[in-house]
Amino acid sequence: MQPSPAMQALIEQVYHIFRRYPVPQKFVVCCEYCLSQQEQKALRNTSLRAIPYSLINAWNSSPGPDPQNSDEVRYFLPRLLEFVVQGQFDNIHEVFSLRRINLASKENWREDEREILQQFACQYMTDWVSGDEAVELQYMLEMFFPCRYRSFAIA
């Protein structure tokens, strides 16, 4: 999926706003089996824009105990969102692609950071309704409003 020009510009703004966060030296992950030491080293030693989908997906799929490290999430956020808008996550994983963002405390997030996430959500939905690909509305709502639109109970 090719991102709209408006979304491409927004992703560049996301990179600009979140550029202040350093490469994490330690990752909050569930275990080394979910994100190996080799993968962690590759994440630390690869420039953000060059991190491949497979590594971002491995990191994103292995959150450790809550709360998530907000700085770690903010460092990877631009690349994660870039992959989301490119359609790299399949439909099942697309809903969960923003999970780590949702698990991070946003108390210390700057106003411009929270605002750009709102702009991203609005632009993503605008592009979605303007696009050719069918995505169920429930998936879209779960992606951006995970607590309000769950169709299943978490025990």
C-alpha positions as protocol buffer text, in pm:
chain_id: "A"
residue {
  index: 1
  type: MET
  ca { x: 0 y: 0 z: 0 }
}
residue {
  index: 2
  type: GLN
  ca { x: 142 y: 336 z: -101 }
}
residue {
  index: 3
  type: PRO
  ca { x: 90 y: 607 z: 165 }
}
residue {
  index: 4
  type: SER
  ca { x: -87 y: 925 z: 57 }
}
residue {
  index: 5
  type: PRO
  ca { x: 126 y: 1239 z: 12 }
}
residue {
  index: 6
  type: ALA
  ca { x: -35 y: 1384 z: 326 }
}
residue {
  index: 7
  type: MET
  ca { x: 57 y: 1072 z: 523 }
}
residue {
  index: 8
  type: GLN
  ca { x: 413 y: 1072 z: 388 }
}
residue {
  index: 9
  type: ALA
  ca { x: 452 y: 1432 z: 507 }
}
residue {
  index: 10
  type: LEU
  ca { x: 304 y: 1340 z: 844 }
}
residue {
  index: 11
  type: ILE
  ca { x: 547 y: 1048 z: 886 }
}
residue {
  index: 12
  type: GLU
  ca { x: 835 y: 1290 z: 823 }
}
residue {
  index: 13
  type: GLN
  ca { x: 694 y: 1513 z: 1097 }
}
residue {
  index: 14
  type: VAL
  ca { x: 679 y: 1211 z: 1329 }
}
residue {
  index: 15
  type: TYR
  ca { x: 1048 y: 1139 z: 1261 }
}
residue {
  index: 16
  type: HIS
  ca { x: 1127 y: 1505 z: 1332 }
}
residue {
  index: 17
  type: ILE
  ca { x: 928 y: 1525 z: 1657 }
}
residue {
  index: 18
  type: PHE
  ca { x: 1061 y: 1198 z: 1801 }
}
residue {
  index: 19
  type: ARG
  ca { x: 1425 y: 1245 z: 1691 }
}
residue {
  index: 20
  type: ARG
  ca { x: 1530 y: 1348 z: 2043 }
}
residue {
  index: 21
  type: TYR
  ca { x: 1506 y: 994 z: 2181 }
}
residue {
  index: 22
  type: PRO
  ca { x: 1827 y: 791 z: 2188 }
}
residue {
  index: 23
  type: VAL
  ca { x: 1870 y: 432 z: 2081 }
}
residue {
  index: 24
  type: PRO
  ca { x: 1763 y: 215 z: 2376 }
}
residue {
  index: 25
  type: GLN
  ca { x: 2053 y: 39 z: 2545 }
}
residue {
  index: 26
  type: LYS
  ca { x: 1820 y: -202 z: 2723 }
}
residue {
  index: 27
  type: PHE
  ca { x: 1486 y: -329 z: 2596 }
}
residue {
  index: 28
  type: VAL
  ca { x: 1169 y: -399 z: 2793 }
}
residue {
  index: 29
  type: VAL
  ca { x: 1081 y: -740 z: 2648 }
}
residue {
  index: 30
  type: CYS
  ca { x: 916 y: -1049 z: 2787 }
}
residue {
  index: 31
  type: CYS
  ca { x: 1222 y: -1272 z: 2736 }
}
residue {
  index: 32
  type: GLU
  ca { x: 1527 y: -1338 z: 2520 }
}
residue {
  index: 33
  type: TYR
  ca { x: 1334 y: -1600 z: 2324 }
}
residue {
  index: 34
  type: CYS
  ca { x: 1090 y: -1336 z: 2200 }
}
residue {
  index: 35
  type: LEU
  ca { x: 1362 y: -1082 z: 2117 }
}
residue {
  index: 36
  type: SER
  ca { x: 1705 y: -1243 z: 2109 }
}
residue {
  index: 37
  type: GLN
  ca { x: 2028 y: -1072 z: 2211 }
}
residue {
  index: 38
  type: GLN
  ca { x: 2126 y: -1079 z: 1844 }
}
residue {
  index: 39
  type: GLU
  ca { x: 1804 y: -899 z: 1745 }
}
residue {
  index: 40
  type: GLN
  ca { x: 1851 y: -649 z: 2027 }
}
residue {
  index: 41
  type: LYS
  ca { x: 2204 y: -579 z: 1909 }
}
residue {
  index: 42
  type: ALA
  ca { x: 2080 y: -533 z: 1552 }
}
residue {
  index: 43
  type: LEU
  ca { x: 1814 y: -287 z: 1674 }
}
residue {
  index: 44
  type: ARG
  ca { x: 2079 y: -88 z: 1863 }
}
residue {
  index: 45
  type: ASN
  ca { x: 2327 y: -85 z: 1574 }
}
residue {
  index: 46
  type: THR
  ca { x: 2095 y: -12 z: 1281 }
}
residue {
  index: 47
  type: SER
  ca { x: 1985 y: 342 z: 1204 }
}
residue {
  index: 48
  type: LEU
  ca { x: 1615 y: 388 z: 1272 }
}
residue {
  index: 49
  type: ARG
  ca { x: 1511 y: 437 z: 909 }
}
residue {
  index: 50
  type: ALA
  ca { x: 1707 y: 127 z: 806 }
}
residue {
  index: 51
  type: ILE
  ca { x: 1553 y: -112 z: 1060 }
}
residue {
  index: 52
  type: PRO
  ca { x: 1374 y: -385 z: 863 }
}
residue {
  index: 53
  type: TYR
  ca { x: 1013 y: -480 z: 926 }
}
residue {
  index: 54
  type: SER
  ca { x: 1115 y: -818 z: 1069 }
}
residue {
  index: 55
  type: LEU
  ca { x: 1309 y: -652 z: 1354 }
}
residue {
  index: 56
  type: ILE
  ca { x: 1040 y: -394 z: 1435 }
}
residue {
  index: 57
  type: ASN
  ca { x: 780 y: -669 z: 1431 }
}
residue {
  index: 58
  type: ALA
  ca { x: 993 y: -886 z: 1663 }
}
residue {
  index: 59
  type: TRP
  ca { x: 1036 y: -594 z: 1905 }
}
residue {
  index: 60
  type: ASN
  ca { x: 669 y: -497 z: 1884 }
}
residue {
  index: 61
  type: SER
  ca { x: 555 y: -855 z: 1941 }
}
residue {
  index: 62
  type: SER
  ca { x: 754 y: -903 z: 2261 }
}
residue {
  index: 63
  type: PRO
  ca { x: 648 y: -640 z: 2516 }
}
residue {
  index: 64
  type: GLY
  ca { x: 769 y: -702 z: 2866 }
}
residue {
  index: 65
  type: PRO
  ca { x: 583 y: -630 z: 3187 }
}
residue {
  index: 66
  type: ASP
  ca { x: 384 y: -309 z: 3199 }
}
residue {
  index: 67
  type: PRO
  ca { x: 443 y: -25 z: 3197 }
}
residue {
  index: 68
  type: GLN
  ca { x: 644 y: -7 z: 2878 }
}
residue {
  index: 69
  type: ASN
  ca { x: 949 y: 219 z: 2862 }
}
residue {
  index: 70
  type: SER
  ca { x: 806 y: 535 z: 2706 }
}
residue {
  index: 71
  type: ASP
  ca { x: 1142 y: 648 z: 2566 }
}
residue {
  index: 72
  type: GLU
  ca { x: 1195 y: 309 z: 2402 }
}
residue {
  index: 73
  type: VAL
  ca { x: 848 y: 326 z: 2245 }
}
residue {
  index: 74
  type: ARG
  ca { x: 902 y: 683 z: 2130 }
}
residue {
  index: 75
  type: TYR
  ca { x: 1236 y: 595 z: 1971 }
}
residue {
  index: 76
  type: PHE
  ca { x: 1082 y: 320 z: 1754 }
}
residue {
  index: 77
  type: LEU
  ca { x: 750 y: 496 z: 1695 }
}
residue {
  index: 78
  type: PRO
  ca { x: 837 y: 668 z: 1364 }
}
residue {
  index: 79
  type: ARG
  ca { x: 954 y: 344 z: 1203 }
}
residue {
  index: 80
  type: LEU
  ca { x: 661 y: 148 z: 1344 }
}
residue {
  index: 81
  type: LEU
  ca { x: 410 y: 399 z: 1207 }
}
residue {
  index: 82
  type: GLU
  ca { x: 590 y: 401 z: 874 }
}
residue {
  index: 83
  type: PHE
  ca { x: 542 y: 25 z: 845 }
}
residue {
  index: 84
  type: VAL
  ca { x: 177 y: 56 z: 951 }
}
residue {
  index: 85
  type: VAL
  ca { x: 100 y: 302 z: 670 }
}
residue {
  index: 86
  type: GLN
  ca { x: 290 y: 92 z: 417 }
}
residue {
  index: 87
  type: GLY
  ca { x: 59 y: -198 z: 500 }
}
residue {
  index: 88
  type: GLN
  ca { x: 345 y: -420 z: 620 }
}
residue {
  index: 89
  type: PHE
  ca { x: 133 y: -567 z: 900 }
}
residue {
  index: 90
  type: ASP
  ca { x: -125 y: -815 z: 777 }
}
residue {
  index: 91
  type: ASN
  ca { x: -488 y: -755 z: 875 }
}
residue {
  index: 92
  type: ILE
  ca { x: -470 y: -965 z: 1190 }
}
residue {
  index: 93
  type: HIS
  ca { x: -152 y: -798 z: 1317 }
}
residue {
  index: 94
  type: GLU
  ca { x: -255 y: -450 z: 1203 }
}
residue {
  index: 95
  type: VAL
  ca { x: -494 y: -425 z: 1498 }
}
residue {
  index: 96
  type: PHE
  ca { x: -215 y: -511 z: 1740 }
}
residue {
  index: 97
  type: SER
  ca { x: 58 y: -306 z: 1570 }
}
residue {
  index: 98
  type: LEU
  ca { x: 7 y: -10 z: 1803 }
}
residue {
  index: 99
  type: ARG
  ca { x: -13 y: -225 z: 2116 }
}
residue {
  index: 100
  type: ARG
  ca { x: 320 y: -112 z: 2264 }
}
residue {
  index: 101
  type: ILE
  ca { x: 221 y: 251 z: 2222 }
}
residue {
  index: 102
  type: ASN
  ca { x: -103 y: 182 z: 2407 }
}
residue {
  index: 103
  type: LEU
  ca { x: 83 y: 3 z: 2689 }
}
residue {
  index: 104
  type: ALA
  ca { x: 323 y: 293 z: 2747 }
}
residue {
  index: 105
  type: SER
  ca { x: 236 y: 560 z: 3000 }
}
residue {
  index: 106
  type: LYS
  ca { x: 180 y: 890 z: 2823 }
}
residue {
  index: 107
  type: GLU
  ca { x: 199 y: 1106 z: 3136 }
}
residue {
  index: 108
  type: ASN
  ca { x: 539 y: 1245 z: 3041 }
}
residue {
  index: 109
  type: TRP
  ca { x: 475 y: 1271 z: 2667 }
}
residue {
  index: 110
  type: ARG
  ca { x: 504 y: 1619 z: 2528 }
}
residue {
  index: 111
  type: GLU
  ca { x: 200 y: 1794 z: 2385 }
}
residue {
  index: 112
  type: ASP
  ca { x: 343 y: 1788 z: 2031 }
}
residue {
  index: 113
  type: GLU
  ca { x: 397 y: 1411 z: 2062 }
}
residue {
  index: 114
  type: ARG
  ca { x: 39 y: 1345 z: 2170 }
}
residue {
  index: 115
  type: GLU
  ca { x: -93 y: 1578 z: 1903 }
}
residue {
  index: 116
  type: ILE
  ca { x: 101 y: 1414 z: 1618 }
}
residue {
  index: 117
  type: LEU
  ca { x: -43 y: 1076 z: 1724 }
}
residue {
  index: 118
  type: GLN
  ca { x: -393 y: 1223 z: 1698 }
}
residue {
  index: 119
  type: GLN
  ca { x: -308 y: 1365 z: 1357 }
}
residue {
  index: 120
  type: PHE
  ca { x: -174 y: 1026 z: 1252 }
}
residue {
  index: 121
  type: ALA
  ca { x: -495 y: 852 z: 1360 }
}
residue {
  index: 122
  type: CYS
  ca { x: -710 y: 1105 z: 1171 }
}
residue {
  index: 123
  type: GLN
  ca { x: -499 y: 1085 z: 855 }
}
residue {
  index: 124
  type: TYR
  ca { x: -484 y: 706 z: 872 }
}
residue {
  index: 125
  type: MET
  ca { x: -863 y: 686 z: 891 }
}
residue {
  index: 126
  type: THR
  ca { x: -902 y: 945 z: 614 }
}
residue {
  index: 127
  type: ASP
  ca { x: -671 y: 745 z: 389 }
}
residue {
  index: 128
  type: TRP
  ca { x: -851 y: 425 z: 487 }
}
residue {
  index: 129
  type: VAL
  ca { x: -1195 y: 549 z: 381 }
}
residue {
  index: 130
  type: SER
  ca { x: -1043 y: 694 z: 62 }
}
residue {
  index: 131
  type: GLY
  ca { x: -860 y: 373 z: -30 }
}
residue {
  index: 132
  type: ASP
  ca { x: -946 y: 67 z: -232 }
}
residue {
  index: 133
  type: GLU
  ca { x: -865 y: -196 z: 31 }
}
residue {
  index: 134
  type: ALA
  ca { x: -1142 y: -322 z: 255 }
}
residue {
  index: 135
  type: VAL
  ca { x: -1072 y: -308 z: 626 }
}
residue {
  index: 136
  type: GLU
  ca { x: -1338 y: -378 z: 884 }
}
residue {
  index: 137
  type: LEU
  ca { x: -1431 y: -70 z: 1085 }
}
residue {
  index: 138
  type: GLN
  ca { x: -1402 y: -265 z: 1409 }
}
residue {
  index: 139
  type: TYR
  ca { x: -1034 y: -335 z: 1337 }
}
residue {
  index: 140
  type: MET
  ca { x: -971 y: 32 z: 1275 }
}
residue {
  index: 141
  type: LEU
  ca { x: -1142 y: 132 z: 1600 }
}
residue {
  index: 142
  type: GLU
  ca { x: -954 y: -134 z: 1799 }
}
residue {
  index: 143
  type: MET
  ca { x: -629 y: -7 z: 1653 }
}
residue {
  index: 144
  type: PHE
  ca { x: -677 y: 345 z: 1786 }
}
residue {
  index: 145
  type: PHE
  ca { x: -919 y: 292 z: 2075 }
}
residue {
  index: 146
  type: PRO
  ca { x: -825 y: -50 z: 2218 }
}
residue {
  index: 147
  type: CYS
  ca { x: -1013 y: -28 z: 2548 }
}
residue {
  index: 148
  type: ARG
  ca { x: -1344 y: 89 z: 2405 }
}
residue {
  index: 149
  type: TYR
  ca { x: -1397 y: -143 z: 2111 }
}
residue {
  index: 150
  type: ARG
  ca { x: -1291 y: -489 z: 2221 }
}
residue {
  index: 151
  type: SER
  ca { x: -1512 y: -764 z: 2091 }
}
residue {
  index: 152
  type: PHE
  ca { x: -1370 y: -1014 z: 2340 }
}
residue {
  index: 153
  type: ALA
  ca { x: -1316 y: -1018 z: 2714 }
}
residue {
  index: 154
  type: ILE
  ca { x: -969 y: -1039 z: 2859 }
}
residue {
  index: 155
  type: ALA
  ca { x: -967 y: -1279 z: 3151 }
}
